Every structure is written in C-alpha cells, then in structure tokens.
Amino acid sequence: MNFRRWVVFTFLIHVFVVLVDKGGGLVLYLLTASQQAQHGKSGIAASLPFILGAVANLGLATALVYLVRRGRFTPQVCFETGMAVAIVWGGFVAALSAGFLLVVLPWIDPAWALDPWLVWPICAAVPLLLVASYANSTQLATERVQDYGLVHLATSIGFLPLFFGCFFLFGSSVKDGDVPLGVVWGRLLSTLVVAVLTLWLVRKVVALRVRVHREFLGEALRYGWKANLTSTLTYLNHRIDLLVLFAVYFATGKSNGVEESMAEEQAYIQVAYYSMAVTWAELVWHFPEAMRDLFFLKVAGSTHEEARAMTPVLARLGVTISLVGAVAILFLIDPIMGFITTAAGKHECVWYGGWSQPVGAALLMLVPGTVAFTVSKILQADLAARDQLQTCVNAQLVVFGTMIGLDLLWIPEYGAVGAAAASTVAYVVGTLWTLVAYSRQTGTPTWRCLFVHPSDFRYIREIATAVVGKMRRKRE
C-alpha cells in the first residue's frame, strides 16, 4: 500500500466531508438561530443513533481489519459473520433501546415520555449503522481505500437533502418540534442509503452472504470487546456531556425553584451553546480523524520498529496543525458566524446578541483540550493496531471519569462553560496518561510525540505538493 498516496486521497475526502458536515451544521443553526432550545434538542437527537451504534458495535469493525491484516481470516469469513451480527444483534439493541425510551423512561417519570416518531428512527438506524460499518471495514481491510473514502463522503452528502425532505414533510414551524424530527428521520434514511451503497461497493471483493463463522466470531469478540469499549468510551467522551449538561442543568434549575418547562428550555439552550462550541472546537481533530483508520491499517501490517519510527512524527505534526487551527478558530468564529447570519437575511444581533458571548466563552475553554487530545487519538490508533487495547481502555476510562466528575461539579454553576472546562481537563489528563503509557511500552521519549522537528516539515511539504498536484490534475 502506498501510504502517502492514500494519505493525500483520504485527506482530500475528509476536507469535502468537513465542508458538507459543517455546512449542514450551519443550516441547522440558521433554522434554529432564534430558537436555541430547538438547536439543543436537535443536537441530542442527532447524537443518539451514533451512541447506540457505538455501544452495539462489539468491536467487530476494528477486529475485522486487524484479523484480516494479520492473515488470520479471509475477508469473506469476516464479512459474512459481520452481516449476521449486524442484523441479529443490531436488531436486538434497536428493540431494547426503543423499549427503554418508550416504556421504562415514562415509567420512571411521566415527564420523560418521548414522541414515538422521534424514538423509532433513532433505534432503527442501529442495525443499518452496523451493516455499513462492517461492510466498509471489509473494504479498508482489503485496501479498497478509494471506495472506503467514498462511503464516508456519501454519509455526509446524503444527510442534508434527506433532512430537508423530512423537515418539510413534518412541517416548517420550528416551534412545533419538526427540526429534531427532520434530523432523526433524515439520519435514518441517509443511513439506509449508505448501507445499500456500501454493500454495492463491497460486492467487488466478497459475496453478499450472511453466515456465522464461530471461530472468527469468538476471536473477534476476544479482541474486539476492548476495541468496542475504547470506541464507545471515545464517542461518549465526545458526546455524553451534551446529555449530562442537559440533565444536570435541568435538575439544578428545578431544585432552585424554576418552573419545570422553563428549566427544561434553559437546559436545552445551554446544550445549544455547548454544541456549537464543540462543532468549532472539534475542527482541530480533522487531521488525526482523517488519518486514523488508514494509520491503523498501516500499523497493523507493520513491524514494531516501523510503527515506532512513524507514530511520533504523525503525533507531533497533528498537535502542531491542531494548535494553529485552534488559534484560527478563536479569531474566525465571530466574523464567519456573523456574516452567515446576516447573509441569510437575519439581523446580525441574532448571533452577536444571543450566541456569540456564551459560545465564545465555552469555545475558549474547550480548545486547549481538543488540541491536546489530538496526540491521544494518534497514539491510541498505534496502540490498538499493536494489540495494546487495554491501555486505550484505561486512557478512555480516565477521561470519562474525570469528565463526569467535573461536569457534576461545574455545570450547575457555569452551564456550557463548565462542561467545556470539564472536557478540557479530562482531555489533558487522558493525553498525559496515554503519553506516559506509550512511552513506557515503546521506549519513545514523550517529547518526541509533542515537539515538531525541522525534518517534519518535509512530510508537510510532500503532502501539500501531492495535494496541489492532485487538484491541478483534476482541473485539467
């Protein structure tokens, strides 16, 4: 595999994915600019299918790539078993989740009763997410990087038009709650489209059959449960604070004598501010996120010494790029959001009077943590590919425990800013844990993963030259 060539391709694909995803986020902002509570509800609704999908994954996607690259099983065996698990286990998780949300929650507290039209698409997306994940991992394991990237691009492109279709199907009045409905139904339909596309692409390397191979399933689960725990904790560490922020702020408001409906709306508003800050702060992760799966594939097929030479370079390049990006984000958020708000025909005070100050305060608190966590993402991809998953699990547990503890301490008084501060401290602590563990296991000094070397700029120049050359050839 020509790693640098596919780095360039994957990076370009990810640039398009970012543009589409953030464009969709801006559309959602414009639809709810004067209704922050609606934005908060939509953010939680959009996260739930992926949280459930991460929990249900069982680590088979990661195990599939690892075991195929190690030559332990054929792609056909892995794919067939993955499809069986996606259908049976994914369907079970979907049904269990629907029962919990529609029956158990209202039984605990009638105020928690949810609209079934909102719940069913969230749960029904789970088996489809697993089908797409396992099928696309088969493409990655067989080095079909181009089709693998195409699926990620389709995932982003497909959502926005389907969201609009569902949004107008459910009506056009934001106050009636059709934005969250449009989000969840648009996500379900786009996931269906992506699952079908992935199966159509992967048929070039495997036969589309469903069958359980016990030997692979047993070994995949033994490897994958830690991978699944890591990925689940990672996703929770990125998104669970939206739920915690709502629950804690809502409970605090009620305990302070605020009327329940008002406390709920204020909690959703804090979620909206924090969600917007997260959207901007996580832009710095797009370099390591773009490289993560490809890097895992590379390390899984490399020797220890090859990985030991490459990983620190990517880690320090990642943190340097993220740091520059974070500074740019802090300076650009107000001009960009103010311009977009005004260009969309809304008065600029919608952003500057309602969103700018609380979002800016949360963002300023959040970006140090997202920059630091760039290092963790790269080092943990290396550790996972070398079957050191327990280290990854421990690091994510440290982040999770630190974040939840500080959320409970700071959210009641500081709301979205408190959640941002808790995330930053947790990300920094988790990164330090990962750095020390990686250094002990590989004998690599920690500073080699943090401080850029003059020779590293050669990699940036080579990648930049390749990107420009590829774009120029496309224009010609």
Beta strands, then each sheet from edge to edge (+ up, - down):
end
